[in-house]
Amino acid sequence: MAGADVKCSSSLKTIDDLTGYPVFPEGTKSLVCRFNTREVWGQFHDKKDAYGVSYKLCIFSGCKNVDSGIGVYCGSHDSYKTFAPLMDKVIEDYHGHKPEDSHVSDMDASKLTCPPLPQDEADMIISTRIRVGRNLEGYPLGPGVSKEQRDDIMQKVVDACNTFTGDLKGTFYPLEGMDKATQDQLIADHFLFKEGDRFLEACGCNRDWPSGRGIFHNADKTFLVWVNEEDQLRIISMQKGADIGAVFERLSRAAAHIETVAKFSHDDHLGYITSCPTNLGTALRASVHIKLPKLSARKDEFQAIADKYYVQIRGIHGEHSESEGGVYDISNRRRLGRSEVQLVQDMYDGVKAMITREKEL
């Protein structure tokens, strides 16, 4: 029997503190606050998914961090099915993706319509970066994975990366026991990832840090794989300049190769499975750093173009950061219900429209 109501706040230490229905402070805007109703709590508070991950762990980050936007992290692919009365609501609210909707994945770079930009337009784009998150089939996700499983996942990814040839060939650097020179170089290249934030800490993603984590990158430093950060793989392709087609082609080729060794977790409804519901579907973020000093001075017009092409405007250091020197980070906004090709196309079309308007001004 569930106990008395529990107040949600940063003072919650572990899921054992959720002895009763979690009550959020007035004004809490998270989706877990909205959709973890007393009825849903009553149905699941003492339940676990097929991998033994509890419902309480899936919602704990949002209960401890009441400023969360979502507040839910799934412990396995099965969490989305076992706890569907909560998860379906979160997914539909965030993505507009209903329980009966399907997702089709497509990483065929030849289907992109992105001809090279004329030189004066290409000069506006400083760099291009496309990444996808992936998790391996048959394992729990970050919040539910054991140390042994995490080590096993890392070994499988290393085995896959060791078979890369040509422009993808490179080196894997485990975070555990890394020497200072390597660490300094990876920081200088902006490749090193840090221990997760308090939101990931609360859902168990930071356990055993830095064991079982590492970074692979190719010799040209245009392709890298983060292993066991928030998701088990973060596959990243990037380069200076405006060649969006080349960046996506490299990413697609690399992801397909890894999957010949280690199959990714995927289904026809949610696409590629991720621990945070916001990344479901493609788990793709295609972005450019671009100079738009004149257009960005007209905030409403800038935002209107972004909305038309389903792209996000961020500062140079990502979400909630400021622009520097009229440089902005422009990326796709959609994740689920559209293919990878369509989302990279969103970004290309949005950027092209912004460049056209910048030149007119």
Secondary structure as UniProt FT lines:
FT   STRAND          3..7
FT   TURN            10..11
FT   HELIX           15..17
FT   STRAND          20..23
FT   TURN            26..27
FT   HELIX           31..35
FT   HELIX           38..44
FT   TURN            45..46
FT   TURN            50..51
FT   HELIX           55..64
FT   TURN            66..67
FT   HELIX           77..82
FT   HELIX           84..95
FT   TURN            99..100
FT   HELIX           109..111
FT   HELIX           119..122
FT   TURN            123..124
FT   STRAND          125..134
FT   TURN            137..138
FT   HELIX           142..144
FT   HELIX           147..161
FT   TURN            162..163
FT   HELIX           166..168
FT   STRAND          170..174
FT   TURN            176..177
FT   HELIX           180..188
FT   TURN            189..190
FT   HELIX           198..202
FT   TURN            203..212
FT   STRAND          214..218
FT   TURN            219..220
FT   STRAND          223..227
FT   STRAND          233..240
FT   HELIX           244..261
FT   STRAND          266..267
FT   TURN            268..270
FT   STRAND          271..272
FT   HELIX           277..279
FT   STRAND          284..291
FT   HELIX           293..296
FT   HELIX           299..308
FT   TURN            309..310
FT   STRAND          311..315
FT   TURN            316..317
FT   TURN            319..320
FT   TURN            325..326
FT   STRAND          327..332
FT   HELIX           340..360
//
